[in-house]
Amino acid sequence: MAKASKGPAAAWLIKRLRSDVHKVTPRKRDMNALERVMALVLQGPEGSYSAAEKAVSSLKAHFIHWNEVRVSRAFEVADVLAERRVGNAPERAEAAQEYLRRVFGLQNHLELDWLYDASSERRAQLLDSIEMAPAHAGPVLDLDAMEEGDLIPVSTDMKRFLSRVGALPPSPGEKQVRSFMASQFKNKDFFANFVALQVQAGEVCDSKHPHCRYCPVLDVCPHGKKMLGKDAWSAALQDSGLAAKKKAARR
C-alpha cells in the first residue's frame, strides 16, 4: 500500500501541478484524431483548450473537408475564424494550415484515427514528427485511446516521479500508483489531473536530467533537495516563490 503519511497526498500534489492549460475535456464523439490533435496544436503550451476547440469546429463547419483547409489561401481560413469570433484568428489559421501540411507531408493523407490503435510510443513519435504539438498532447491521446473497462495508463515516468517526491516507496507498482491516485482519477477533473501528473513526470522529472529548479513541488521533494544540494535547493525555492509557500504552511 502507498505510504500516504510520509509524502504529499494525491489531492495536494495535483493542486500544485495543475494549471489552466491542463483543462482539456474528453474528446467529443464527432471529433476524429486529426481534429483532436489540431485542437491541441491550436491550444499550444499555454492557451485555452475550449478556444482551440471552437476554432476547429468553426473550420469543420465551413469547409467541405480538411484538405480544403490545407490548400486554401491563408486569408480565407483566417476570415472564417474571425467571422466566428475566434481569438487570434490569423495566427490560428496559419497554425491550422501548417499542421495539416505537416501531417499530409508525413503520410500523404490526413487520416489519423490509427493513433488510437497505436502504442503510446508510436503516438509520441507522430507528435514529435509534427513538431507543433504541446507537451500535454501525448497524455491526452493516451486517455482518448482508452476503451470501456481499461485501467488508467501508468507510465514509468509517473512511477519515478511519485517515488522521487516521496508520495510512494521506491519502485512502486502500477497498482500502488492507481491506489494512490484513485480519488483524482474518478472525479470530474480526471482528464486534467492525469495530464498534469503525466506532463510533470515526463517533462520536468526527467530520468537522468530532472529540471528540479522549475519543479512546482521542489519544496517537498527529497530527491530534488539531494540533487541540488542544500544551498542550491534553498536558492531555487526563493527564486520560484516556493520558500514563501513553505513558510506559510508551517504557520
N, C-alpha and C positions, 0 to 999 in steps of 0.2 A: 504493500500500500504506500501511497505518497506520504511523505513526512511533512504535512502541511504546516505543522507548528514551527518548523525550523527555517522556513522560507516564505516568500511572499505568497499570499493567497491568489487564486486564479483571477478573481474579480478585480483585485487591486492591480495585478500585473497588466491585465488587459486595459484597464483605465489609463494606465501610464503609457501604454504602447499605441493606443488608438489616436487617430487624427481624422479630420473631415474627409481626407482622400480615401480612407478605407470604407466609407459608407457606400459600398456597392451593393445594389439589391440583387436578388436572384434573377436569373435570366428569364425573360418573358417567353412564353411558348412559341410565339410567332417570330422570335429573333434567332436567326441562324448563327453559326460560329463566325462567319465573316463579319456580320453586323456586330456581334458581341465584342470581338477584338477591335473593330473600328471605334466603338463607343469608348473602350478603354484607351485607345490611342488618342482620341479627341479629348478625353479627360486629362491625360497627361499625369505627371507625378504629383501635382498639387491642385488640380481642378475639381470641379463638381461632376459626379457621375450623372446625375439627373439632367444637367445641362447638356452633357455629351450625348446622352441617350435621346434627348429631344432633337439634337442635330441629326442623328442617324435616322430617326423616324420621319423627320421632315424631308430628308433626301429620298428616303424609300417611298414616301407618298407621292412625290413629284415625278421622279424618273421611272421609266419602264423597268429598267434593270440596272444593276451596279456597273456593268460595263459601260453603260451610257454616261454614268457619272465619271468614270475613269477617263473617257475620251472627250468630254465636254470642255468648253472653254472655262477658264477659272472664274471669270466674272459671272457666268451663268449659274455655276454652283453656289457662289457666294450670294447672288441675288436671291436664290431660293431660301437660304438660311436667314438672310436679312428680312425677307418678307414674313418669315415665321417667327421673327423677333428672337433669333438665336444669337447670343452674345459672341463677340469676336468672329463674326461671320467670315471675313476674308481669310483669317488665319485658320479657322476650322475647315473651310472649303479647301484650302491648299493642303492641309494635313490629310484630309479625307482622300483627295485625289492621289497624293503621293503614296499613301498607304495602299490604295488599290493597285497602283502601278507596281509597287514592290511585290505585292502578293502575286500579281499576274506574271511578273518577271521571274519569280522563283519557280512557278509550276505551270505557267502557260494557261492558266484558268483561274477562276475566282472562287471555286468551291472549297470550303474549309471545314465542313462538318466531320471530316475524317479525324479532326483533332480530338473529338470526344471518344474515339475508339483507340487513340494512341496512348502511349505511356506519358507520364509527367515529363520525362527526359525529352521525348520527341516533341512535345508541345513547347518545351523550353527552347529547343533548337530552332523551331519555326519563329518564335518570338525574337530570338537573338538575331536571326537572319533578317527579319523585317527592320530591326534597329530603331523602332519607333515606340514600342510598347513600354509602358511604365513597369516598375518592379512588381507591382501587385497583380499584373495581368496573369502570371502563371498560377498563383494560388486561386484566383477567380475561376480560371478554366478547370483547375483540379476539382473544384466544387461543382461546377457545371456538368462535369463528366460523370458525377455520381448518379447511380440508379437507385431506385427504391430498395431499401434494406442494406445498402452499402454503409460501411463504417467510415467515419471521418478519416481522411488520409493523415497518416503520421509520418513525417519525414525524419531523416537522420538529423537534419538541421534543427528541427523542433526539439528532438530529444536532447541534443547537445546544449541548446540554449537553456532549456528548463533545468538541466543538470548544473550548468555553469552558474546560473543565477541563484541556485540553492533551493529551487522550488521542488525538485525531485532529486533522489540519490543518483550517484554516478551510473552511467549506462542503463537508464530506465528502459523498460519495455513499452510497446505500443499500448498495452492495457493500462499501464500506470499513467501514461500521458492522457489517455482518454478519460480515465477516472478523475484525474486532477482537473481537467478542463470541462468535465461533463456539464456543469451548470451553464457555462459560457457557450457551449455548442448547442444547447437546447433552447436558449431564449431567442427572442425575435431578432436580435442583432448577431446571430451566429455567423452570418456571412462576413460581416465587418470584423468580428472578433477573430475568426480564423485567419483572415487576410492580414490583419495587424500582426498577429503572432508569427505567421509564416514569413512575412517580409522582414520582421526583426530578426528572426532566426537565420534566414538565408542571406540577407543583405548586410546586416550590421554585425551579427555574431558569427563571422566567418570562421571556419575551422582552423585555419592557420594564421590568418591575419585579421583578427576581430577589430572592429572600429570602436574600441571601448570609449574613446573620448566623446563620441557622438551618441552614446547609448543612453536612452531615457530612464534606464533603471540602474545606472552605474553606481549610484549611492548605496544600493543593497546587494550588489553583485560581488561575491568573494573572488571570483575568477578575475574580474576586471581590476579589482584592487591589487591583486597579486601580479597581474600582467604589467600594470603601470608603475607599481611601486608607490609607497605611501605619499611621497611628496607630489609626484605627478598626478596621482589619483585625487588628492586634495585640490590641486590646481584645476584639474578638469571639472571637478564639482563646482568650483567657484565660477569658472567660465560658462558653464551650462546653466547655472542657476539652481542646480540640484542641492548645493550646500544649504541654501535658504530653506528648501523643502525639508531637508533632513533635520535642520534645526527646529523648524515649526512642528515637525512630527514628534519631537521629544517633549514639547510643552503640554 
